[in-house]
Structures are given as C-alpha cells and as structure tokens.
Amino acid sequence: VNFNGGGGSDRASLFDSTGSDNLESHPGRATLSGVGFQFDVVDVSRVYVHGTSGGYDTAFLHDSSGDDSLAVRQQFTSLRSKDAFQLAYGFERVHAYATAGGFDNADLYDSKGDDTMSISSARSIIAGPGYHVSARGFESTEGHAISGGNDLARIYSDETNSRWNHSDDMTQWRGEIDAVRIARGFELTEAFEQ
C-alpha cells in the first residue's frame, strides 16, 4: 500500500502484523514492512506506527536537518521536529539517529522494572523488560528514573574541558559546546572519564 499525502497537515496510522516487522521512518515519510506486506507513506507530517500485534518489532527513526526532540518510554518512542512527528508504539527495539544536523535532545524514561541506561558521545541506550532503545548523535541526553525498579545509569565523558555535577538524585556532565548528559532519580549512577 502506497499513500502520498501531498503535503499539508496529514496524519497516517500504520499497524503491524503478528510477525516480526520493521519500521524505517524519516520526517514526512515512513515504511512499515513484514512478511507479505509493505506500507509506504510519503509527504505526511505525522506518522503513528503501532507494533502491538505480536512478533519482535524493530524501528529506525531518523531526525531532520533542524532541532529535534526524542522522547523514550517503555515501548513508546517519538521523534519531533519543527514540521514532523514520528511515533513508534509497542516496538521491542528502537534505533534513533540524530545525524542530519541541528541541536538535538533526547529524554529517556525508565519502566516499572529494573532498567539500565548508558550515555556517551557515540550512543545512549536505555533497556529494561521488553524493550531496548538506542539513540545516536544527540547533543543533549537526559535520563529519568521515575517509574520504579532498581535502575542503573552510566555516564561517560569525552572532553578534557568539561565538568561534573552531583546531587542526591542527579548526576550531570556538561561539555564545552552545550552538550549535556544527565541522570535523574537512578538508584545507582556511575561516572566514567574517558
């Protein structure tokens, strides 16, 4: 199935199969495919994709050339830019990429279970029961452990002229060019100098 929105404020909702499916999503266009089917949408500003019918589903979300915001919750990941919104709901594995430009930020939230988050210059990961999300290329990343469980955060620095801040419920690293990595509310936080 192919759908061309032709511009405007259009919305597309795509639903997966009972098998293991793949989503490839960019601002304004997306492809959801699996065994025996493929859905393509083009020139659609808001794309909502549901991976809730079964299987082990994987999503790849790509940023725009402007400033983008990534929000991650257990099996709920959205990527928003000035003119586009991408949502992957129910996917077991999500890969988000901020490689097209702009100053991009990511907010990662935990689940009710035990979660592990790792933030570095190359990639940030948060994983727990039933989900695994990685984010590459985001200048600012903030992790929030508010849902319960025994959560662990690891933050890695990568510059000599940077600084750490610690409080009872927060560990923060700040780089030279407004890059920031924050972990809030985690039961255990580990900081590493590289």
Backbone as ProteinMPNN parsed JSONL, in Angstrom:
{"seq_chain_A": "VNFNGGGGSDRASLFDSTGSDNLESHPGRATLSGVGFQFDVVDVSRVYVHGTSGGYDTAFLHDSSGDDSLAVRQQFTSLRSKDAFQLAYGFERVHAYATAGGFDNADLYDSKGDDTMSISSARSIIAGPGYHVSARGFESTEGHAISGGNDLARIYSDETNSRWNHSDDMTQWRGEIDAVRIARGFELTEAFEQ", "coords_chain_A": {"N_chain_A": [[0.859, -1.174, 0.0], [0.624, 2.165, -0.92], [0.807, 5.535, 0.039], [0.464, 8.902, -0.697], [0.664, 11.894, 0.782], [0.88, 14.484, -0.168], [1.61, 16.822, 1.079], [0.687, 19.383, 3.515], [-1.238, 19.174, 6.615], [-1.208, 16.275, 7.36], [-2.038, 12.995, 8.654], [-0.92, 9.738, 9.313], [-1.708, 6.437, 10.266], [-0.249, 3.442, 10.994], [-0.327, -0.128, 11.191], [1.072, -3.067, 12.583], [1.896, -6.544, 11.717], [1.23, -9.914, 12.91], [3.675, -11.05, 12.938], [7.287, -10.554, 12.993], [8.201, -7.308, 12.467], [9.464, -4.438, 10.572], [10.21, -1.003, 10.885], [11.002, 1.851, 9.055], [11.66, 5.112, 9.385], [11.446, 8.525, 8.509], [11.473, 12.157, 8.695], [8.345, 13.054, 7.564], [8.023, 10.786, 5.95], [7.608, 7.212, 5.779], [8.174, 3.667, 6.111], [6.648, 0.649, 6.71], [7.176, -2.716, 7.1], [6.848, -6.264, 6.611], [6.542, -9.854, 6.641], [5.138, -10.561, 3.639], [3.892, -8.057, 3.28], [3.949, -4.451, 2.729], [3.899, -1.132, 3.751], [3.887, 2.132, 2.598], [4.324, 5.544, 3.244], [4.308, 8.901, 2.151], [5.188, 12.365, 2.222], [3.739, 13.044, 4.539], [3.017, 14.61, 7.482], [2.661, 13.733, 10.12], [3.241, 10.691, 11.533], [2.098, 7.731, 12.838], [2.924, 4.729, 14.206], [2.059, 1.471, 15.003], [3.188, -1.215, 16.795], [1.961, -3.624, 17.912], [0.797, -6.099, 17.572], [2.15, -8.449, 17.846], [5.113, -10.577, 17.583], [8.631, -9.704, 17.152], [9.405, -6.583, 16.976], [11.107, -3.986, 15.178], [12.27, -0.647, 15.047], [13.459, 2.129, 13.151], [14.298, 5.364, 13.524], [14.733, 8.568, 12.121], [16.276, 11.806, 12.227], [15.524, 15.315, 11.438], [16.96, 18.049, 9.495], [16.933, 20.157, 11.199], [16.408, 21.221, 14.625], [15.723, 18.587, 16.786], [13.595, 16.568, 18.912], [13.725, 13.806, 20.976], [11.723, 11.428, 22.608], [11.579, 8.883, 24.941], [9.922, 6.125, 26.184], [8.943, 3.077, 27.856], [8.402, 0.916, 25.268], [7.389, 3.034, 23.735], [8.193, 5.474, 21.643], [9.011, 8.64, 20.449], [9.804, 11.039, 17.913], [10.326, 14.323, 17.326], [10.218, 17.115, 15.173], [10.425, 20.461, 13.777], [8.512, 20.449, 11.709], [7.498, 17.876, 11.595], [6.319, 14.728, 12.963], [7.082, 11.697, 14.451], [6.075, 8.52, 15.535], [6.662, 5.567, 17.271], [5.084, 2.884, 18.516], [4.939, 0.315, 20.871], [7.078, -1.179, 19.934], [9.699, -3.504, 20.278], [12.418, -3.055, 19.96], [14.209, -0.105, 19.308], [15.905, 2.18, 17.236], [17.262, 5.301, 17.2], [18.309, 8.089, 15.305], [20.305, 10.968, 15.176], [21.585, 12.568, 12.972], [21.394, 14.354, 10.909], [21.725, 17.045, 11.337], [21.393, 20.19, 13.19], [20.607, 20.981, 16.688], [20.096, 18.503, 18.775], [18.001, 16.864, 21.142], [17.487, 14.35, 23.679], [15.175, 12.638, 25.702], [15.043, 10.184, 28.053], [13.121, 7.714, 29.558], [12.467, 5.538, 32.308], [11.175, 2.152, 32.923], [8.687, 0.291, 34.832], [10.112, -1.809, 35.777], [13.462, -3.142, 36.388], [15.899, -1.112, 35.093], [18.533, -0.207, 32.792], [20.675, 2.381, 31.911], [22.847, 3.95, 29.622], [24.989, 6.55, 28.752], [26.857, 8.139, 26.31], [29.187, 9.872, 24.121], [29.023, 8.643, 21.652], [26.749, 6.97, 21.676], [23.569, 6.566, 23.249], [21.834, 4.464, 25.481], [18.92, 2.895, 26.677], [17.453, 0.31, 28.48], [15.257, -2.316, 29.409], [12.825, -4.562, 30.886], [11.442, -6.091, 28.155], [12.038, -4.086, 26.27], [14.335, -2.116, 24.275], [16.212, 0.641, 23.589], [18.156, 2.679, 21.52], [20.035, 5.672, 21.032], [21.617, 7.719, 18.796], [23.974, 10.321, 18.246], [22.786, 12.524, 19.496], [22.961, 15.707, 20.953], [22.272, 16.556, 23.518], [21.328, 14.668, 26.293], [19.038, 13.306, 28.53], [18.246, 11.33, 31.271], [15.566, 9.779, 33.037], [14.538, 8.306, 35.967], [11.757, 7.327, 37.146], [9.679, 5.578, 37.441], [9.898, 3.301, 38.982], [11.461, 0.232, 40.197], [14.869, -1.049, 40.296], [17.219, 0.905, 39.257], [19.95, 1.593, 37.04], [22.417, 3.903, 36.025], [24.868, 4.897, 33.682], [27.303, 7.24, 32.905], [29.391, 8.688, 30.508], [32.235, 10.705, 30.001], [33.803, 12.833, 27.492], [35.57, 14.883, 26.948], [38.278, 17.073, 27.771], [37.962, 19.629, 28.874], [35.541, 19.786, 30.594], [32.775, 19.4, 32.907], [31.572, 17.935, 35.98], [28.565, 17.516, 37.848], [27.055, 16.697, 40.903], [24.322, 15.52, 42.842], [21.939, 14.487, 45.379], [19.984, 13.091, 43.896], [20.766, 13.328, 41.251], [23.063, 13.156, 38.548], [25.268, 14.933, 36.559], [26.843, 15.702, 33.5], [28.627, 18.127, 31.719], [29.611, 19.44, 28.641], [31.839, 21.352, 26.465], [30.455, 22.625, 24.337], [27.698, 23.188, 24.933], [26.813, 20.606, 25.204], [25.207, 18.091, 27.047], [24.761, 15.625, 29.585], [22.613, 13.854, 31.561], [21.495, 12.166, 34.476], [18.698, 11.384, 36.301], [17.247, 10.497, 39.368], [18.032, 7.831, 39.484], [18.8, 4.76, 41.13], [21.41, 3.87, 41.305], [24.301, 5.42, 40.123], [26.913, 5.658, 37.828], [29.936, 7.235, 36.986], [32.18, 7.971, 34.366], [35.399, 8.82, 33.269], [36.823, 9.519, 30.155]], "CA_chain_A": [[0.0, 0.0, 0.0], [1.364, 3.417, -1.005], [-0.004, 6.721, 0.252], [1.163, 10.171, -0.842], [-0.162, 12.924, 1.387], [0.927, 15.702, -0.964], [1.833, 17.993, 1.911], [-0.398, 19.719, 4.425], [-1.187, 18.615, 7.963], [-1.767, 14.928, 7.244], [-1.664, 12.008, 9.664], [-1.049, 8.338, 8.9], [-1.575, 5.437, 11.327], [0.096, 2.147, 10.417], [-0.404, -1.204, 12.171], [1.945, -4.177, 12.226], [1.325, -7.886, 11.604], [1.531, -10.766, 14.067], [5.065, -11.464, 12.83], [8.319, -9.568, 13.334], [8.134, -6.284, 11.428], [10.47, -3.377, 10.598], [9.8, 0.352, 10.529], [12.034, 2.805, 8.653], [10.904, 6.353, 9.425], [12.13, 9.809, 8.362], [10.471, 13.225, 8.735], [7.455, 13.119, 6.419], [7.859, 9.539, 5.193], [7.864, 6.013, 6.567], [7.88, 2.361, 5.527], [6.451, -0.459, 7.64], [7.181, -3.926, 6.278], [6.975, -7.567, 7.238], [6.335, -10.968, 5.713], [3.955, -10.462, 2.785], [3.267, -6.734, 3.168], [4.747, -3.24, 2.881], [3.136, 0.108, 3.737], [4.731, 3.302, 2.372], [3.667, 6.853, 3.273], [5.206, 9.978, 1.726], [4.61, 13.7, 2.388], [2.797, 13.017, 5.656], [3.756, 15.286, 8.556], [2.54, 12.988, 11.375], [3.165, 9.256, 11.279], [1.928, 6.94, 14.063], [3.084, 3.329, 13.828], [1.736, 0.599, 16.126], [3.77, -2.552, 16.723], [1.32, -4.243, 19.079], [0.086, -7.336, 17.212], [2.979, -9.616, 18.132], [6.421, -10.624, 16.947], [9.702, -8.874, 17.709], [9.398, -5.486, 16.015], [12.245, -3.077, 15.244], [12.028, 0.638, 14.398], [14.582, 3.024, 12.897], [13.792, 6.727, 13.408], [15.785, 9.481, 11.681], [15.96, 13.197, 12.513], [15.519, 16.294, 10.357], [18.159, 18.891, 9.485], [16.788, 21.153, 12.247], [16.475, 20.757, 16.008], [14.753, 17.518, 17.016], [13.441, 16.094, 20.288], [13.39, 12.39, 21.114], [11.157, 11.037, 23.902], [11.588, 7.422, 25.026], [9.336, 5.41, 27.306], [8.881, 1.656, 27.534], [7.63, 0.614, 24.06], [6.785, 4.256, 23.21], [9.275, 6.375, 21.255], [8.61, 9.652, 19.478], [10.83, 11.969, 17.442], [9.594, 15.506, 16.87], [10.953, 18.242, 14.608], [9.554, 21.622, 13.57], [7.43, 20.189, 10.766], [7.144, 16.46, 11.501], [6.221, 13.95, 14.195], [7.163, 10.262, 14.216], [5.8, 7.764, 16.741], [6.742, 4.099, 17.212], [4.45, 2.419, 19.745], [4.897, -1.128, 21.039], [8.238, -1.83, 19.341], [10.627, -4.044, 21.27], [13.746, -2.451, 19.757], [14.146, 1.141, 18.549], [17.167, 2.866, 16.978], [17.018, 6.687, 16.809], [19.524, 8.69, 14.763], [20.336, 12.417, 15.026], [22.778, 12.732, 12.139], [21.118, 15.237, 9.776], [22.041, 18.428, 11.68], [20.649, 20.801, 14.279], [20.956, 20.642, 18.064], [19.061, 17.524, 19.08], [17.995, 16.408, 22.528], [16.783, 13.102, 23.956], [14.711, 12.37, 27.061], [14.867, 8.742, 28.206], [12.402, 7.402, 30.785], [12.547, 4.132, 32.696], [9.943, 1.379, 33.049], [8.419, -0.111, 36.211], [11.083, -2.828, 36.139], [14.858, -2.733, 36.554], [16.39, -0.584, 33.823], [19.927, 0.218, 32.705], [20.895, 3.435, 30.937], [24.233, 4.293, 29.361], [25.06, 7.744, 27.915], [28.192, 8.537, 25.879], [29.139, 10.708, 22.917], [28.691, 7.831, 20.487], [25.411, 6.392, 21.706], [22.882, 6.421, 24.525], [20.984, 3.274, 25.485], [18.13, 2.544, 27.849], [16.876, -1.016, 28.252], [14.617, -2.952, 30.541], [11.978, -5.692, 30.495], [10.647, -5.983, 26.936], [12.362, -3.012, 25.335], [15.732, -1.682, 24.144], [16.239, 1.823, 22.732], [19.443, 3.345, 21.388], [19.969, 6.99, 20.41], [22.944, 8.107, 18.323], [24.187, 11.65, 17.693], [22.062, 13.587, 20.193], [23.88, 16.554, 21.7], [21.831, 16.611, 24.906], [20.578, 13.478, 26.688], [18.64, 13.31, 29.937], [17.555, 10.122, 31.685], [14.685, 9.961, 34.186], [14.098, 7.064, 36.595], [10.63, 7.774, 37.973], [8.582, 4.614, 37.399], [10.117, 2.201, 39.906], [12.54, -0.685, 39.882], [16.225, -0.745, 40.754], [17.748, 1.393, 37.986], [21.369, 1.918, 36.97], [22.822, 4.829, 34.964], [26.294, 5.097, 33.452], [27.565, 8.415, 32.072], [30.782, 8.743, 30.066], [32.678, 11.997, 29.482], [34.686, 12.674, 26.338], [36.342, 16.088, 26.72], [39.089, 17.457, 28.924], [37.381, 20.834, 29.467], [34.152, 19.529, 30.923], [32.601, 19.38, 34.356], [30.569, 17.058, 36.567], [27.783, 17.993, 38.985], [26.385, 15.588, 41.585], [23.456, 15.784, 43.986], [21.359, 13.246, 45.896], [19.214, 12.352, 42.89], [21.15, 13.723, 39.898], [24.454, 13.248, 38.098], [25.269, 15.696, 35.31], [28.089, 16.036, 32.813], [28.428, 19.201, 30.734], [30.761, 19.655, 27.786], [32.164, 22.725, 26.08], [29.555, 23.221, 23.354], [26.331, 22.977, 25.425], [26.459, 19.191, 25.296], [24.9, 17.754, 28.428], [24.3, 14.26, 29.865], [22.053, 13.925, 32.906], [20.733, 11.035, 35.002], [17.912, 11.827, 37.454], [16.415, 9.554, 40.087], [18.52, 6.46, 39.414], [19.276, 4.236, 42.41], [22.872, 3.803, 41.221], [24.854, 6.144, 38.991], [28.357, 5.52, 37.671], [30.515, 8.249, 36.1], [33.442, 7.498, 33.801], [36.217, 9.741, 32.484], [37.434, 8.852, 29.013]], "C_chain_A": [[0.896, 1.225, 0.0], [0.41, 4.587, -0.809], [0.868, 7.947, 0.155], [0.254, 11.27, -0.323], [-0.156, 14.236, 0.627], [1.163, 16.966, -0.158], [0.625, 18.281, 2.785], [-0.233, 19.023, 5.764], [-1.861, 17.246, 7.974], [-1.249, 14.03, 8.357], [-1.895, 10.619, 9.087], [-0.845, 7.446, 10.111], [-1.371, 4.079, 10.672], [0.116, 1.106, 11.528], [0.362, -2.418, 11.669], [1.167, -5.478, 12.066], [1.629, -8.665, 12.881], [2.961, -11.282, 14.033], [6.018, -10.371, 13.289], [8.454, -8.578, 12.184], [9.194, -5.21, 11.644], [9.859, -2.055, 10.163], [11.04, 1.158, 10.184], [11.338, 4.15, 8.502], [11.825, 7.564, 9.359], [11.079, 10.91, 8.472], [9.649, 13.257, 7.442], [7.278, 11.845, 5.632], [8.236, 8.343, 6.056], [7.495, 4.767, 5.771], [7.779, 1.344, 6.648], [6.335, -1.723, 6.81], [7.347, -5.16, 7.146], [6.744, -8.639, 6.202], [5.029, -10.757, 4.955], [3.305, -9.102, 2.696], [4.317, -5.633, 3.272], [3.823, -2.043, 2.765], [4.123, 1.26, 3.584], [3.878, 4.557, 2.456], [4.715, 7.92, 2.978], [4.458, 11.298, 1.869], [3.48, 13.697, 3.414], [3.533, 13.56, 6.875], [3.711, 14.517, 9.873], [2.31, 11.512, 11.068], [3.157, 8.516, 12.61], [1.972, 5.461, 13.669], [2.943, 2.463, 15.076], [2.327, -0.79, 15.883], [3.256, -3.4, 17.879], [0.672, -5.59, 18.789], [0.882, -8.6, 17.484], [4.295, -9.555, 17.392], [7.43, -9.771, 17.695], [9.955, -7.756, 16.706], [10.531, -4.503, 16.277], [11.931, -1.802, 14.47], [13.326, 1.425, 14.276], [13.999, 4.415, 12.637], [14.94, 7.676, 13.101], [15.327, 10.931, 11.86], [15.891, 14.034, 11.248], [16.826, 17.08, 10.39], [18.095, 19.993, 10.538], [16.963, 20.545, 13.63], [15.357, 19.743, 16.259], [14.746, 17.105, 18.483], [12.972, 14.648, 20.273], [12.84, 12.157, 22.515], [11.017, 9.523, 23.91], [10.929, 6.982, 26.318], [9.242, 3.945, 26.896], [7.892, 1.422, 26.389], [6.864, 1.822, 23.523], [7.915, 5.223, 22.911], [8.762, 7.36, 20.219], [9.8, 10.544, 19.149], [10.112, 13.13, 16.769], [10.568, 16.546, 16.325], [9.974, 19.388, 14.392], [8.331, 21.268, 12.736], [6.954, 18.738, 10.739], [7.117, 15.807, 12.875], [6.198, 12.473, 13.816], [6.947, 9.533, 15.538], [5.894, 6.267, 16.454], [6.232, 3.573, 18.546], [4.441, 0.894, 19.766], [6.067, -1.876, 20.438], [9.207, -2.283, 20.426], [12.019, -3.423, 21.161], [13.598, -1.229, 18.858], [15.545, 1.723, 18.441], [16.827, 4.272, 16.481], [18.334, 7.336, 16.411], [19.344, 10.194, 14.629], [21.608, 12.766, 14.263], [22.596, 13.753, 11.024], [21.432, 16.699, 10.064], [21.172, 18.932, 12.81], [21.215, 20.431, 15.64], [19.825, 19.777, 18.599], [19.162, 17.058, 20.524], [17.127, 15.17, 22.677], [16.412, 13.032, 25.428], [14.361, 10.897, 27.156], [14.222, 8.463, 29.56], [12.429, 5.897, 31.035], [11.182, 3.458, 32.656], [9.715, 1.07, 34.528], [9.414, -1.159, 36.706], [12.468, -2.251, 36.362], [15.419, -2.333, 35.194], [17.859, -0.191, 33.934], [20.039, 1.262, 31.598], [22.385, 3.719, 30.832], [24.261, 5.474, 28.398], [26.524, 8.047, 27.612], [28.061, 9.398, 24.635], [28.705, 9.913, 21.696], [27.234, 7.38, 20.495], [24.877, 6.389, 23.133], [21.913, 5.257, 24.415], [20.188, 3.248, 26.78], [17.406, 1.247, 27.537], [16.302, -1.543, 29.548], [13.744, -4.081, 30.057], [11.155, -5.391, 29.238], [10.98, -4.859, 25.993], [13.852, -2.677, 25.391], [15.755, -0.531, 23.149], [17.651, 2.393, 22.717], [19.262, 4.659, 20.635], [21.387, 7.422, 20.055], [22.94, 9.552, 17.845], [23.46, 12.775, 18.389], [23.016, 14.385, 21.079], [23.545, 16.581, 23.197], [20.983, 15.378, 25.208], [20.304, 13.524, 28.179], [17.836, 12.06, 30.229], [16.781, 10.354, 32.963], [14.261, 8.59, 34.7], [13.008, 7.412, 37.599], [9.547, 6.708, 38.137], [8.733, 3.453, 38.363], [11.241, 1.301, 39.448], [13.857, -0.23, 40.471], [17.046, -0.38, 39.517], [19.199, 1.834, 38.108], [21.627, 2.848, 35.796], [24.337, 4.908, 34.902], [26.461, 6.289, 32.508], [29.057, 8.476, 31.786], [31.093, 10.148, 29.555], [33.578, 11.76, 28.278], [35.503, 13.921, 26.028], [37.158, 16.411, 27.968], [38.506, 18.677, 29.628], [35.885, 20.648, 29.682], [34.02, 19.451, 32.434], [31.45, 18.452, 34.751], [29.846, 17.809, 37.679], [27.039, 16.804, 39.578], [25.488, 16.139, 42.691], [22.846, 14.459, 44.413], [20.653, 12.432, 44.817], [19.598, 12.703, 41.455], [22.66, 13.655, 39.716], [24.437, 13.907, 36.731], [26.681, 15.891, 34.808], [27.773, 17.101, 31.783], [29.718, 19.417, 29.97], [30.919, 21.104, 27.391], [31.09, 23.375, 25.218], [28.107, 22.881, 23.71], [25.893, 21.518, 25.419], [26.251, 18.839, 26.761], [24.393, 16.313, 28.502], [23.877, 14.21, 31.319], [21.337, 12.622, 33.236], [20.031, 11.505, 36.269], [17.15, 10.651, 38.055], [16.868, 8.112, 40.043], [19.074, 6.017, 40.768], [20.806, 4.162, 42.45], [23.328, 4.525, 39.968], [26.36, 5.999, 38.991], [28.839, 6.536, 36.655], [31.897, 7.806, 35.672], [34.109, 8.617, 33.025], [36.873, 8.97, 31.357], [38.633, 9.64, 28.515]], "O_chain_A": [[1.816, 1.329, 0.811], [-0.662, 4.631, -1.412], [1.891, 8.043, 0.833], [-0.794, 11.551, -0.905], [-1.089, 15.028, 0.76], [0.939, 18.069, -0.657], [-0.342, 17.52, 2.796], [0.777, 18.367, 6.019], [-2.948, 17.081, 8.529], [-0.182, 14.261, 8.924], [-2.919, 10.352, 8.459], [0.078, 7.661, 10.898], [-2.209, 3.62, 9.895], [0.517, 1.394, 12.656], [0.311, -2.757, 10.487], [-0.049, -5.519, 12.25], [2.219, -8.129, 13.819], [3.417, -11.891, 15.001], [5.603, -9.385, 13.899], [8.783, -8.962, 11.062], [9.751, -5.076, 12.733], [9.092, -1.993, 9.202], [12.018, 1.152, 10.931], [10.519, 4.325, 7.6], [12.841, 7.63, 10.05], [9.889, 10.619, 8.353], [10.195, 13.463, 6.358], [6.455, 11.81, 4.718], [9.075, 8.448, 6.95], [6.635, 4.797, 4.891], [8.706, 1.189, 7.443], [5.494, -1.803, 5.915], [7.899, -5.113, 8.245], [6.75, -8.357, 5.003], [3.949, -10.771, 5.545], [2.244, -8.985, 2.083], [5.406, -5.829, 3.812], [3.053, -1.935, 1.811], [5.085, 1.361, 4.346], [2.827, 4.638, 1.82], [5.842, 7.866, 3.471], [3.245, 11.355, 1.665], [2.412, 14.267, 3.189], [4.57, 13.02, 7.26], [4.638, 14.634, 10.676], [1.325, 11.136, 10.433], [4.081, 8.65, 13.411], [1.144, 5.001, 12.883], [3.619, 2.689, 16.079], [2.007, -1.451, 14.895], [4.033, -3.841, 18.726], [0.053, -6.172, 19.68], [0.352, -9.704, 17.367], [4.567, -8.602, 16.662], [7.124, -9.191, 18.737], [10.64, -7.958, 15.703], [10.876, -4.218, 17.424], [11.39, -1.861, 13.366], [14.176, 1.397, 15.166], [13.292, 4.622, 11.651], [15.994, 7.608, 13.733], [14.153, 11.251, 11.672], [16.154, 13.555, 10.145], [17.697, 16.808, 11.215], [19.084, 20.693, 10.758], [17.583, 19.493, 13.788], [14.189, 20.012, 15.978], [15.735, 17.263, 19.199], [11.967, 14.307, 19.649], [13.414, 12.628, 23.498], [10.415, 8.942, 23.007], [11.318, 7.405, 27.406], [9.437, 3.608, 25.728], [6.699, 1.694, 26.522], [5.803, 1.66, 22.92], [8.537, 5.745, 23.836], [8.149, 6.964, 19.227], [10.679, 10.774, 19.98], [9.393, 12.956, 15.785], [11.604, 16.823, 16.93], [8.812, 19.291, 14.786], [7.23, 21.736, 13.024], [6.085, 18.399, 9.936], [7.78, 16.248, 13.813], [5.405, 12.047, 12.976], [7.559, 9.881, 16.547], [5.282, 5.765, 15.511], [6.86, 3.782, 19.584], [3.997, 0.253, 18.813], [6.058, -3.107, 20.428], [9.497, -1.545, 21.367], [12.717, -3.283, 22.165], [12.965, -1.284, 17.804], [16.288, 1.762, 19.423], [16.173, 4.418, 15.449], [19.35, 7.164, 17.085], [18.364, 10.658, 14.046], [22.592, 13.209, 14.854], [23.532, 14.004, 10.265], [21.412, 17.521, 9.148], [20.323, 18.208, 13.329], [22.176, 19.667, 15.74], [18.723, 20.267, 18.847], [20.255, 16.879, 21.061], [16.175, 14.958, 21.927], [17.231, 13.329, 26.298], [13.49, 10.411, 26.435], [14.714, 8.921, 30.591], [12.417, 5.095, 30.102], [10.165, 4.1, 32.392], [10.468, 1.538, 35.382], [9.547, -1.373, 37.911], [12.638, -1.041, 36.507], [15.413, -3.13, 34.255], [18.359, 0.115, 35.016], [19.556, 1.053, 30.485], [23.098, 3.727, 31.836], [23.632, 5.423, 27.342], [27.337, 8.195, 28.525], [26.954, 9.629, 24.149], [28.078, 10.466, 20.793], [26.563, 7.4, 19.463], [25.629, 6.231, 24.095], [21.253, 5.078, 23.392], [20.718, 3.545, 27.851], [16.817, 1.096, 26.467], [16.798, -1.253, 30.636], [13.898, -4.528, 28.92], [10.273, -4.533, 29.262], [10.281, -4.675, 24.996], [14.531, -2.913, 26.391], [15.364, -0.701, 21.994], [18.269, 2.57, 23.767], [18.445, 4.754, 19.719], [22.257, 7.482, 20.924], [22.029, 9.974, 17.131], [23.511, 13.907, 17.909], [23.782, 13.815, 21.856], [24.443, 16.623, 24.038], [20.039, 15.072, 24.479], [21.205, 13.748, 28.988], [16.867, 11.757, 29.534], [17.257, 11.035, 33.871], [13.687, 7.797, 33.952], [13.289, 7.748, 38.75], [8.595, 6.909, 38.891], [7.788, 2.687, 38.549], [11.895, 1.566, 38.439], [13.948, 0.842, 41.071], [17.518, -1.268, 38.807], [19.62, 2.372, 39.132], [21.122, 2.62, 34.697], [25.01, 4.977, 35.93], [25.84, 6.342, 31.447], [29.883, 8.336, 32.688], [30.327, 10.718, 28.778], [34.059, 10.649, 28.057], [36.08, 14.015, 24.945], [36.77, 16.063, 29.083], [38.548, 18.755, 30.856], [35.069, 21.288, 29.018], [35.018, 19.438, 33.155], [30.509, 18.219, 33.992], [30.442, 18.637, 38.368], [26.462, 15.998, 38.848], [25.843, 17.094, 43.382], [23.198, 13.413, 43.867], [20.723, 11.203, 44.83], [18.84, 12.41, 40.53], [23.43, 14.038, 40.597], [23.686, 13.497, 35.846], [27.596, 16.202, 35.57], [26.782, 17.004, 31.059], [30.787, 19.56, 30.563], [30.227, 21.981, 27.909], [30.839, 24.572, 25.359], [27.373, 22.344, 22.88], [24.712, 21.23, 25.613], [27.035, 19.246, 27.618], [23.692, 15.841, 27.607], [24.677, 14.488, 32.214], [20.658, 12.043, 32.388], [20.681, 11.971, 37.205], [16.487, 9.9, 37.339], [16.149, 7.237, 40.525], [19.729, 6.791, 41.466], [21.418, 4.365, 43.499], [22.811, 4.28, 38.878], [27.012, 6.19, 40.017], [28.24, 6.692, 35.592], [32.692, 7.329, 36.482], [33.468, 9.288, 32.217], [37.419, 7.889, 31.575], [39.284, 9.234, 27.553]]}, "name": "protein", "num_of_chains": 1, "seq": "VNFNGGGGSDRASLFDSTGSDNLESHPGRATLSGVGFQFDVVDVSRVYVHGTSGGYDTAFLHDSSGDDSLAVRQQFTSLRSKDAFQLAYGFERVHAYATAGGFDNADLYDSKGDDTMSISSARSIIAGPGYHVSARGFESTEGHAISGGNDLARIYSDETNSRWNHSDDMTQWRGEIDAVRIARGFELTEAFEQ"}
